[in-house]
Amino acid sequence: MTIDWSWIGDHTDDLTSLTFSHLQAAMTAVLLGLLTSLPLAVVAHRVRPLRGFLLGLSNVLFTIPSIAIFVLLLPISGLTRTTTVIGLTVYTLVVLLRNTVEGLDSVPAKTKEAAKAMGTRPLRTLLTVELPLALPVIMAGVRIATVMSISLVSVATYIGDGGLGQLFTDGFQRDFPTPVIVGVVLTLLLAVVADALLVALQYVLTPWKRRRA
């Protein structure tokens, strides 16, 4: 299997555009998933009867085949980027919700009791004590969700979107391997770079772990 390097040089602008489109879809989904999972995780953490229901619901949604969920969304949002983002957001919830709940569960009870004893209100305790201490576990979920979303964006090619996934369709239809190889390499690079940036972000946001080390 050979690569046509001249094709890559002739399509640099298209590859750049598809790469940014791919990354935009994935990161938007992760951000929306995080914004959705945070309040749900707080409810699941504090209202135990709802914990099993919320986590179970996210698991059920995750079992829906990716192509099927895009098809189910078509009557609502049509052949648009919105359909792609909603579908990807649904898949991020199972990871982000569970990791956020586990992160909040990992906060020592004595730490929360100390904050309460100092007169700290519950919301402030959540924002300044619980979430920061839960951050490493939450970030682990964000990293998994990000890599997963970058991988799944390509599936949206079936509804006319898909970012770098369009290269796969183009290559298969023309029996021309170069676009397929380039699409795979760029997708892997996106995942690796995004994960590395998230590791760096976690390092910046958790200075107490550095001091402890």
C-alpha positions in Angstrom: 0.0 0.0 0.0 1.7 3.2 -1.2 1.0 6.8 -0.3 0.6 9.5 -3.0 2.6 12.3 -1.4 1.7 14.7 -4.2 -2.0 14.3 -3.3 -1.3 15.3 0.3 0.5 18.4 -1.0 -2.3 19.3 -3.3 -5.0 19.0 -0.6 -3.3 20.7 2.4 -6.0 23.3 2.7 -8.7 20.7 2.7 -6.9 18.5 5.2 -6.5 21.5 7.5 -10.2 22.4 7.2 -11.3 18.8 7.9 -8.9 18.5 10.9 -10.3 21.7 12.6 -13.9 20.6 11.8 -13.2 17.2 13.3 -11.6 18.7 16.4 -14.4 21.3 16.8 -17.1 18.6 16.8 -15.3 16.4 19.3 -14.4 19.2 21.8 -17.9 20.8 21.6 -19.4 17.4 22.5 -17.0 16.9 25.4 -17.7 20.4 26.7 -21.5 19.9 26.5 -21.1 16.5 28.1 -19.1 18.0 30.9 -21.6 20.8 31.5 -24.5 18.2 31.5 -22.8 15.6 33.7 -21.6 18.0 36.4 -25.0 18.9 37.8 -26.3 15.3 37.3 -23.3 13.9 39.1 -23.9 16.3 42.1 -27.5 15.1 42.2 -26.4 11.4 42.0 -23.8 11.9 44.7 -26.1 13.6 47.1 -29.4 11.9 46.4 -28.6 8.3 46.6 -31.9 6.9 45.3 -31.3 8.7 42.0 -27.7 7.5 41.7 -28.5 4.1 40.2 -31.1 5.6 37.8 -28.9 8.3 36.4 -25.9 6.0 36.0 -28.1 3.3 34.5 -29.7 5.7 32.0 -26.3 6.8 30.8 -25.2 3.2 30.3 -28.4 2.5 28.3 -27.8 5.5 26.1 -24.2 4.3 25.5 -25.5 0.9 24.2 -27.3 2.6 21.3 -25.2 2.1 18.1 -23.6 5.3 17.0 -25.1 5.2 13.5 -28.5 4.5 14.9 -28.4 7.5 17.3 -27.5 9.8 14.4 -30.4 8.4 12.4 -32.8 8.9 15.3 -31.8 12.5 15.6 -32.2 13.3 11.9 -36.0 14.1 12.1 -35.1 16.6 14.9 -32.0 18.4 13.9 -31.5 17.2 10.2 -28.2 16.8 8.3 -26.4 19.3 10.4 -23.4 19.6 12.8 -26.0 19.8 15.6 -26.9 16.2 15.0 -23.2 15.2 15.2 -22.6 17.1 18.4 -25.8 15.8 20.2 -24.9 12.2 19.3 -21.4 12.5 20.5 -22.5 14.3 23.7 -24.8 11.4 24.5 -21.8 9.0 24.3 -19.6 11.2 26.5 -22.1 11.1 29.4 -21.5 7.5 30.4 -17.8 8.3 31.1 -18.1 11.8 32.4 -21.1 11.2 34.7 -19.6 8.1 36.3 -16.1 9.6 36.8 -17.6 12.8 38.2 -19.7 10.8 40.7 -16.7 8.7 41.7 -14.6 11.8 42.0 -17.0 13.4 44.4 -17.3 10.1 46.3 -13.5 10.1 46.8 -13.5 13.4 48.7 -12.8 12.6 52.4 -15.8 13.1 54.6 -13.6 14.8 57.2 -12.7 17.4 54.7 -16.3 18.3 54.0 -17.1 18.2 57.7 -14.2 20.7 58.4 -15.6 23.0 55.7 -19.1 22.8 57.3 -17.6 23.5 60.7 -16.0 26.6 59.4 -19.4 27.8 58.3 -18.9 27.3 54.5 -22.1 27.1 52.6 -22.9 23.8 50.7 -22.5 25.4 47.3 -19.2 27.1 48.2 -18.0 23.8 49.6 -18.9 22.0 46.4 -17.0 24.6 44.3 -14.0 25.3 46.4 -13.5 21.9 48.2 -15.2 18.9 46.6 -14.8 19.6 42.9 -11.1 20.6 43.2 -10.3 17.5 45.1 -12.4 15.4 42.7 -10.6 17.0 39.7 -8.0 14.3 39.0 -10.8 11.6 38.7 -13.0 14.0 36.6 -10.1 14.8 34.3 -9.4 11.1 33.7 -13.0 10.9 32.4 -12.5 14.0 30.3 -9.5 12.4 28.7 -11.3 9.2 27.9 -14.3 11.1 26.6 -12.1 13.3 24.4 -10.3 10.4 22.8 -13.6 8.5 22.3 -15.3 11.6 20.7 -12.4 12.2 18.3 -12.7 8.5 17.2 -16.5 8.7 16.8 -16.7 11.9 14.8 -15.8 9.9 11.7 -19.1 7.9 12.0 -21.0 11.1 11.3 -19.8 10.8 7.7 -22.9 8.8 7.1 -25.1 11.9 7.7 -22.9 14.2 5.6 -20.6 15.4 8.4 -17.7 13.5 10.0 -14.6 15.7 9.6 -11.7 13.5 8.8 -14.1 10.6 8.3 -14.9 12.1 4.9 -11.4 11.0 3.8 -12.3 7.4 4.6 -15.4 7.5 2.5 -13.5 9.2 -0.4 -10.7 6.7 -0.3 -12.9 3.7 -0.2 -15.2 4.9 -2.9 -12.3 5.6 -5.3 -10.2 2.6 -4.1 -7.5 5.1 -3.3 -5.7 4.4 0.0 -3.9 7.7 0.5 -6.9 9.6 1.9 -7.7 6.7 4.2 -4.2 6.5 5.6 -4.0 10.3 6.0 -7.3 10.3 7.8 -6.2 7.6 10.2 -2.9 9.3 11.0 -4.5 12.7 11.5 -7.2 11.2 13.8 -4.5 9.5 15.9 -2.5 12.6 16.1 -5.5 14.6 17.2 -6.2 12.1 19.9 -2.6 12.1 21.2 -2.2 15.9 21.1 -5.6 16.4 22.8 -4.8 13.9 25.5 -1.3 15.5 26.1 -2.9 19.0 26.4 -5.5 17.7 28.9 -2.7 16.1 31.0 -0.9 19.5 31.0 -4.2 21.3 32.0 -4.6 18.9 34.9 -1.1 19.6 36.0 -1.8 23.3 36.0 -5.1 23.0 37.8 -3.8 20.7 40.6 -0.9 22.6 42.1 -1.3 20.8 45.5 -0.4 17.5 43.9 2.9 19.0 42.7 3.7 20.3 46.2 2.9 16.9 47.7 5.2 15.2 45.2 
